[in-house]
Amino acid sequence: MLGSARLAVVVPAFSEARLVGRTLARMPAIVDAIYVVDDAGYTHLIQPGPQFKEIARNVIENIHTASISGNPCHQEAFYTAPFFQGKAMYLRGEDFLYRIEERTATK
């Protein structure tokens, strides 16, 4: 953390499973959260510390492509790093642009 600001780092890990550990080990202590995005459609939220811990995992399944391919388990592949605007995270997949944001309670 830098003062009251939080610092998150995005690590694109496309066919890099054996090297990502080395990348995570080199993260500076000021990093509060690490998002590892792989080409299988998974985003891993990693908590930095003496030992890195995966605290969340999300997969985006491309329903449109699954219906065309007949494979109900087709997952969207991502080849670009996500970007953030406000509290939203945007992911560019092979076919779609995704916006992920926590829903706020409505009254």
Phi, psi and omega in degrees: 000140177249099185063238177263356180277149175252147182240122176244145180240138177255128180243107174286126183236076183264107183058037185234027186306322184282346181256346187295328178299320178295321179295315180297322181295340182264007180291136178290158184295342182282352181283128181266331182208147179234126175255118177255120182249124181250171184277005175264004178095006181264142169241123181252130175262118185250131175268119180287161179161191179303324173232128182286138183232128175283119182255348176200154177216137180227140174235140177253119177262128181274097184297321181299309181294324180297321180290328179285316184281342184080003179261106184291351182253015180297128179251145179291138177259144181236130181239010176231156177287146176291160174230158187240142173218118185062233179260009182259145174246133180249136178234131177259112178267187179296324185243334189223161170257126183251142173242125181241126182206142178293135179284141176263146180293137177256146181260000000 
